[in-house]
Amino acid sequence: MTDKATMIVDKDFQIGEVDKRIYGSFIEHLGRAVYGGIYEADHPQADEQGFRSDVLELVKGLDVPIVRYPGGNFVSGYNWEDGVGPVDQRPKRLELAWRTIEPNWIGFNEFMDWCKKANTDAMMAVNLGTRGIDDARNLIEYSNHKSGSYWSDLRIQHGYKDPHNVKTWCLGNEMDGPWQIGHKTSVEYGRLANETGKAMRWVDPTIELVASGSSFIGMPTFPEWEATVLDLAYDTVDYVSIHQYYGNSQNDTSNFLAQSISMDSYINTVISTCDYVQAKKRGKKKINLSFDEWNVWYHSNAQDKKLDPWQIAPPQLEDVYNHEDALVVGCMLISMLKRADRVKMACIAQLVNVIAPIMTQNGGPAWKQTIYYPYMHASIFGRGTVLVPLVKSPKHDTKDFTDVPYLETVAVHNEEKEEVTIFAVNRNIEEALPFEIDLRSFGAFTVSEHIVLEHEDLKMTNTAEAPNRVTPHTSGNAALADGGKIQATLSKASWNVIRIKLT
């Protein structure tokens, strides 16, 4: 067994409050995320609108606070008007981002109906690829203006008397990427985002706006992109987006589990860039982060290259996740929580079928992928105040990283519920890790639960035929020790949730 890891947390040393929107997700018109995912009209468990009730229940189990829609790369070629009004009059379009046919059976209003059923809010994205200011101001008028104007009255004509009041809006998607329809330079995009945001705020001054940041940390324009865009749009926007996916295509598990260290660096660099622009402008407003695409993504890459183009809802980006993927997702969640003072929104990409925690079969069952569990645990138990973690851990080196701590951990204090929750990943794939947590500043407490997600086979997955092969148990051994401490053993390659009740 490796040397002991320790963490000290004090209730008065705080990183920041968790914005519940950090546990958001994403639905794009891509693959079977919409058609065959949240919507399948002829499914045995479809409701009166064609939404799959079994999927809705799994979504509710995650307590998802916000869902980004409708893209993604899709939005940069999307005409939102195609998706409103009578369904039988909607056009079928060539969807160029993913080379499919978009039938527009589901659009803006239907998605807002689904959000109500899923107990979530919408984060809408506007098209700044092929479109711009005019269409964005029209969409927000359609969505948020009460009545008495062309677009708001058209919404009423479409059967929605009350405004949808969407309050969070993304100004385009990955506009730094050459793969993006309508790709722009940082100056072109920064000017357009600023002018579009101004017009949208004139329609509804209560909205929040997210500027499109770098598509991933390896972009050649990172972080100059953020510096230029924010220099041009600082007065208008509230957040800058960042995106990142990780994979294990080299089948190097130790290196794979260490990749969230790169995520830490990414977050800190973007925060520094935001603060530089604020200082340069002598501004009072802090620009916060919306990590509105993040996940593991690599399993489906080869299969996607074999798909024939121009299908409706083909099985694209359908990664089947294994146990080690769940550990990386857990590390990514911890990475964002450690900067909860500035990462205020995040969206695991995506929610159903497309690189997703939930999978379905057309006409068949829905089930939880391995990554469902750390996402669910964080969303349910990770509300409150993130505490500064003073951590000591044995370390190791991997192919791309040095001094990687075996322990990745963070603590969240929910004062209202009188609870502290410790999230912890043991990156050691060969040995268990003794773990001591010093909570003496909280006074008296008890350990209410120690949840563990572990499996002897790091490549084990859940499938329609075997949906429960990788599931958490509550047989962890965290227990009280002397001096206001907790002692636990973290199984090798495990995700852990230690729940503490304050007394």
N, C-alpha and C positions, 0 to 999 in steps of 0.2 A: 504494500500500500504506500502511496506517495505521502510526502510531508503534508502536514495540516494546512488548510487555508482558513483565514479569519476575515471577518468583517465587523467593524464597529460602526454603528449608526446612532445619532443623537437626534432627538425629536426637534431640537432647536436649530439644527444645521440642515437647511433645506435647499434643494435645487430649484424647485418650483412646483406649482400646481399642475396636475395633469389636465389638459384640455381633453375632454372625452372624445373629441374628433380625431385624436391620435390613433383611435381604433377603427377608423373608417375603412371602406373598401371601394370597389371599382367595378362598374359594368360597362363594357364597350360593345358596340355592334361588331363583334369579332367572333368567328367560330360559333360555338354553341353556348355562348354566355347568355344571350337573349333567347334565341329560338332553340328550344331543347334544354335550356337552362332555367331561367326564371319563367319562361312562357312556353307552353306546349298545349295548344287548344284541345287536342284529342287525347290527352293523357288521362288515365283513369282518375287521377287525383287533381285534375285541373278544376279551378273554380269557375264562376260564371263569366269571368273575363279571360279565361284561358291561362291564368297563372297557376303554376304548380304549387299546391298547398304543402306537399312534402318538403319542397325546397324552402318555402317560406318558414316552415317550422325550424329547419336547420339554420336559416339566417337569423331568426329570432333568438336561437340558442347562443349566438355570438354577440347579441346586443350591439349590433352595428349602428353607430350614431349618425353616420353620413356616408353616402355612396356617390362617387364621381361618375358622371354620365355626360355624353354618349361616347366619349373617347378622350385620350388615345389618338393614335394616328388616324382613326376613322373620322374624327371631327374636322380635320383639315380639308376634307372634301365634301362635307355634309351640308345639305340644304335643310334646315330644320322644318321648313314649311312642308316638306315631303311627308313628314310624320304626324301631321295634324289633320283634322277633318275626317270625313267618312273614309273608312279603311278601304272600301272597294273602289275608291277613286284615287288612291295613292299610287304613285309611279314606282315601278321597279327600276333601280339604277345600277350601273356598273360602279362597284365600290373599289377604288383604285389602290387604297392603302394595303388591303389584304387580298385583292383580286377575286372578289366574290360578287354575288348579286345581292343587293339589299332590297328586300320586298316592302319595307316600311309598314309591316303589320303592327309593330310597336313603335310608338313615337313619344313625344314629350308628355302629353297628357296621360297616356297609359303608364308611363314610367312614374309619374307623380302619384297615380293611383296605387301602383305597386309599393312605392315608398311608404304610403300610409299603412298598407297592410303589413309591411315589414317593420313598422315602428322606427323608421329612419328618415333622415332629411336628405335632400339632394344637393350635390355640388355640381353645378352645371358648367360645361365648357362651351365656349363660343368658337366659331370657325374664323381663325385669323390666317388661314392658308389661302383658300380661294375667295374668301369673303372678308368682311371688315366691319367698319363702324356702323354702317346702316343696318346690316342684318342683326348685329348685336343689340343695337338700341330697339329694333323691332321685336326681337325675342324677349327682352326684359319687359317691354311694354305689354306684350302678350301674356307674359307670366305674372307680372307683379302689379300692373296698373288696374285699378278697380273697375272702371267702366268709362264710357263717354268718349273713347278714341277708337280709331279704326282697329288696331290690333287687340285691344282689350275687349271690344265688342265682338270681334271674331272669336275670341276664346269663349265668350258667353254663348255665341251662336253654336259653338262646338260642344256645348253642354256643361261648361264649367263656369258657373256664375261667380264664384268667389275666386279671387286671385290665388295663385299658388305660393306667392311670397317666398321665392327662393332667395336666400340671402348670401350664398357663397358661389362665386363665379370664377372660373379659370379663363384667363385671356390666352386662348390657343393651347397648343400642346407641342412640346419638343421642337420649337421653331428653330433651334440651332442645328437640327439634324438634316443632312442632305437627303435623307430618305423621306422627309416630310413634304407633302404636297404644299407648295407655296413657301418652301424654305426661305428664310430671310437672314440677312446679316444682323448683328446685334443692334446696329443703329436703326436699320429698317424696322426691326421688330420693336425695339424700345419706343420709337416714335409712335408706331401703330398701337401698341398696348396702351400707351399713355392717352392718346386721343380717343381710343375706344372706351377705356375706363372712364374718362371724363364724361362722355356722352351717356354711358350707362348710369353713372351716378346722378346725372341730371334727371333721368327718369325716376330713379329710386336712390336717394342719398343714404339709405340704411344698409346697403350691400357691402360685402367684403370682396376684395379682388386679389387674385393670385396671378402673378407674372410667371411666365414660362422661363424656368431656369435651365441649367445644363441637363442634357439627356442622361448622362452618367459621368462618373468621375474621370473617365479616360478620354473625354472629348478634347480635341486639341485647343479649343477655345476656352476651356475651363481654367480659372474662374474669371477670366477677362469678360466673358459673356455677361455674367451676373453684374460685374462692376459697371459695364456700359449700359445695360438695360435699366438697372436701378438708378443710374445717373440721370437717365431720361424720364423715368416713370416714378421716381421716389415719392413725389407728392400725391400720386394717384393710387398706388397699389399698397396692399397691407402685408402680402406674403410673397415669397419667391418659392417656386416649386423645385424639387430635386427628385431624381429617379435613379434607382440602382437595382440590378439583379445580380445574383451570384449563381455559380454552377460548379459542378465537380466533374467536368468532362475528362480530366486527367486521372480520375479515380484515386485521388490523394486525399483521404478523409481528413487527416490532421490539418492540412493546408486549407481545405474547404471550411472546416470549423473555425479557422482563424480569420476568415475574410471579413467578419464584422469589425475588425480593427481598422480596415480600410474605410468602412462606413463611419466610424468615429471620426476619422480624419476628414472625410468628405463633409460631414455635418459641421465640424469646427471651422473648416476653411470657408464654407458658405456664410456662416455666422460672422466670421471676421470680415468678409467682403461686404456684407450688409452694414456692419458697423463702420467700416471705412467710408462707405458712401454717406452714411448718416453724419459722420464727423466732417467729411468734406463739405457737406451742405449746411453744417451747423444746425442740423435738424433735431427735433424733439421726438420724432416717431421712430420706434424700433421696427424694422422689417423682420418678421418672423418667418419660419420655414413651414412649408407644406410638402411633406415627403410623400407625394401623391401617386407614386408607383414604386413598390418595393416587393421583392419576393426572391425565391429560388426559381430559376428558369434555365433549363438546358436539355431536359430529357426528350422533349418533343422536336428538337431542331431538325434531326435527320428525317423524321416522318413528314414534317411539314413541307419539306422540299419535294416530296413525291406527290403532293396533292394536285389534282387537275384544277385549273382556274375556273371561275365564273359559276360556282355552285352556290346554292343557298345554304348557309349555316353548315359548312363542312367541319369536321373535327380538327380544328386548328389549335395549336399551343396547349394540347391536352397532356401536360406533364402528370405522370403518376408518381406521387411523392412517397419517399421512403423515410425510415427513421432518422437518418442523418440529416435529411432535409429539414425535418421538424426541429432538430437542434439548432440549425443555422437560423431558421425563422425565429426561434426563441432568443438567440443572440442578437438578431436584428431588432427585435422588440426591446430588449434591454438597452441596446445602443441608443434608440430614440428616447426611451425613458430617462436615460442619464443626461439628456439635454432637453428635458421637458420644459425648461424655462424658455426655450426658443423654438423647439419643434412642437407646433400647436395643432397641426393636422397631419394625417398620414393615411394612405390608402393601400392596403395590401392588394396587389394586382394578380388576379382579379377575384371575383367572388364565387362564380359557378363555372365549372368545366374548363375555362381558359386560365391556365396556371393558377389554380384555385383550391381553396380548402374544401369545397363541396363539389362532388362529381355526380353526374346522372347518366342513366341510359335512356335514350328515347323510348318512350312507352314503358320503361322499367323503373327500377328503384333509384333512389338518391342515397348517397352515403358520405361519411366524413373521411377526408384524407388525413394523413398523419399530421400535416401542418395545421389542421383545424384546432388541435388541442392547445398548443401554446398560445395561439391567437385568441381562442376562447378564454383561457385562464387569465391572460393579461387584460382582456376587455372586461371580464366580470370582476376580477379581484384587484385590478391595477388602477383604481380610481382614488384620487386623493392627492397627497403631497409626496413628491419624490425626495428622499433624504440623501444627503451626501454620503456615499459609501467609501469608508476607509478600508481598503482591501489589501491583504497580503496573501499571495498565492504562489505555490511552486510554478515554475515556468518551463517552457520548452521552445525550440526553434522548429520552424517548418520551411518548406521550399521558398516561400515568399516573405515570411515574417520571422522576426527574432523576438525573444523574450515574450512569448505568448502565454498569458496566465491560463492555467488549466481552469480556473474558476472565473466565470462571467456572471455577475450578479448585480442586483439593485434592490432597494427596499422602498415600499410605498406605504405611507401612513394615512389611513382613512379615519380622520378624527371623528366624523359623524357616526361611523359604525364601531368606533373604538377597536380598530384592527390595524395590524401591520402585516403586510404580505412581502415575503422574500421570494424573488424569482432568481433561480440559479441554474446555470448549465455547467456540467462537468465535461470539459473538452477532452479529458483523458479517455482514449478509446480502449485502454487496456486495464486500468486500475480504478478502483473506487477512490474517492477523495474525502478525507475527514474535513468537516466544516464546522467552525465555531462562530457563532453570531453573538456579539455583545450588544445587549439592548438595555443596559442598566438604567439609562436615563428615563425609561418609560415606567419604572416602578414595577408593580406586580403584573404578571401576565401568565397565560397558559398557551400551550401549543394546541390549536384546535384541529389541525390537519396538515399532513405532509403528503402532497400529491406527487407522484413520480411517473414520468413517461420514459420507458426504457425498453430495449429489446436486444436480445443476444445477436440478432442479425441486423446490421446497420442498413442493409438494403431491403429490409422487409417493408411491404406496402399493404394498404387496404384496397380491396377490390369489391365489385358488386357481389361476387360469390363469397368473399371472406371479408366483410366490412369491419371486423373487430380484431384483426390480427395484431394491430398496433394501437393500443388504447391505454390510457393512464390508469393507475391504481392508487389507492390511498394507504399503502402499507409502508410508507417511508418511516424512518426511525427517529426523526427529529424529536428531541425531548429537552426538558428543563435541566440545567446544570447550576452549579453554585455561582453566586456573584452576578445574577441577572444575565446569564448567558444561556444559549441553546447549543446543544451538540447534535450534529447530524452526520450521517454518512451518505454522500452523494454517489450513487451507483455510477459505474463507468458509462460514459456516453449517455448522459441522462439530462432530462429537463425536470426541474423541481419547483414546486410551489409550496412554500412553508407559510402557513397561515397562523397568525398569533392573535389571540384575544387579550385585550388589555382589561385588567380587573381593578 
